Amino acid sequence: MSSKILIIGACGQIGSELTFKLRELYGDTNVIASDISYNNLDIVNSGLFEIIDAMDYKSIQVCVEKHNIDTIYLMAAMLSATGEKYPMKAWDLNMTSLFHVLDLAKAKFIKKVFWPSSIAVFGPSTPKDNTPQYTTMEPTTVYGITKQVGERWCEYYHQKYDVDVRSIRYPGIISWKTLPGGGTTDYAVEIYHEALKNKKYDCFLSEKTALPMLFMDDAIKATVDIMQAKASDIKIRSSYNLSGISFTPEDITASIKKHIPEFEITYSPDFRQQIADSWPSSIADSHARKDWNWKHSFDLEAITKEMLSQLKSKN
């Protein structure tokens, strides 16, 4: 019998592209997309879609039973910059939704869970360069706190109740298909839009701020790969470090100028600078590469080329 998948938060930046990929792999009828509203008509109209509030256990359970779901990807979350504006809302959404899905797995309604963590679990006391898998984690954002606590609960549910939960710590993600969703690394998406539209960009981070980044195609590939891996190969049940490349606003500007020589950038660091300063500048992800053969495909030049050509044809 084929696997039936539910994506909660399917209309978001990662959720939307993950939905299309999973439908391509497993068929439209086996992948049910869900979100709190019909705000992404591409997703709503591309296959089975349900309105689900990630905070409402019953609505998730009803959908799981209705469609015989055995795997849930929980992509609903309030991200770092937005979470700092609404700390208790971020805590409630990010934690309650995770408990609902873990409890469904514990009760054997579903067999497998994907839950994304983030580099936001790290903090100022974490080694910034080549941040190791196991290290000090003292996050300074509500988003990071929810992800760190979530990791502990994922491992707990795996050890105590044998829940097959899998997770990766996403770095900043770059995509041309969807607009930024309130994250601190979003400058790396905005900059391409502005380079094409206005030939200039005012960056909310300083020019030397290096952060780990990943092109969306690689992020989706990693998500699919970890879920397709044998359970015995998943040695880490908190969350895996994941890395592609690291670069600064200065680096990305130089890369864009090769294609748009007249592009200009200015810098006006805001509250997001403090968040970025608390995060690693590069990530060591040898465990993911060893355990389930993770490898990325896109470097900065490939990302810039793809972003500019796709955004140009889109507009």
C-alpha positions, 0 to 999 in steps of 0.5 A: 500500500502506498504511503499517504502524506499530510503536509501541515503548513503547505502554503509556506515558503518551504511547505509549498515547494515540498508539496510539489516535490512530494506530489511529483514523487508519490502522486497527487492523491497520496499527498494531502496539503493543508494550511490555515487558509486558502492563501496559496492558490497554486497549492490549493488547486494542485491537488487534495487540500484541507484547512487545518489549524496546526493548533487544533489536535482534533482537526489534524486527527480527523484529517489523518483518519479521513485520508489514512495518513501515515506520514506527517511533515509539520512545516507550520511555524512562526519564524525568527524575525516575526517571532520576536514581535509576537513571542508568546504566539510563536511559542504557542504555535511552534510547540503546540503543533509539534506536541499534536503531531508527536502525540498522534505518532505516539498513539499510532495514528501515524508512523513517521514525522518530519519536523524542521529545526533550524540554525536558530538553536545555536546562540552567541556561546556556540562556536561560530565557525564549522559549528559541530553537531554536538555543541553549546546551544543557548539560543537568544530568540523565541524561534530558536528556543522553540526549536531547541526545546522541540529537538529535545522532545523529538528525541524524548518521544523517539526514546520513550515511545519509539516515534519515528521522528526525523529532523534537520536544522535548516540554514537560511534558504534561498528560493525564487518561487516564494517570497520571504516569510519573516526570517533573518536570512531573508535578505538573501532572497530580497536582494535578487528581487531588488537587484532586478527591479531597482538595481539597488538594495538596502540590506538589514544586515551588515556587509561582513555578516556570514551565515550558512545558506542553502538553495531551496532545491537542496533543502527539498532534496535533504528533506526527501532524502532523510525521510526516504532513508532507512530508520536504522540509518537515522542515528540522530533523533534530535536534529541533524546539522545541515549545510550547503554554503556560507556567504556574506551580503558582500559576497552575494553583491559581488556575485550579482554584479557579475550579471548586473554591473550597475547594482548598488547596495547600502547597509542599514542593520536593524534588529535582525543584525543582533539575531544574525550575530547570535548564529553560526557563520558556517556549519559542520554537517558530517553526520548527515553526510555519513548517515544518510549520504547528504550532499548539496549541489548549488554553490553561490555562483549557481544560486545567483545564476538560477535566481536571476534567470528564474526571477527574470522569466517570472516577471 
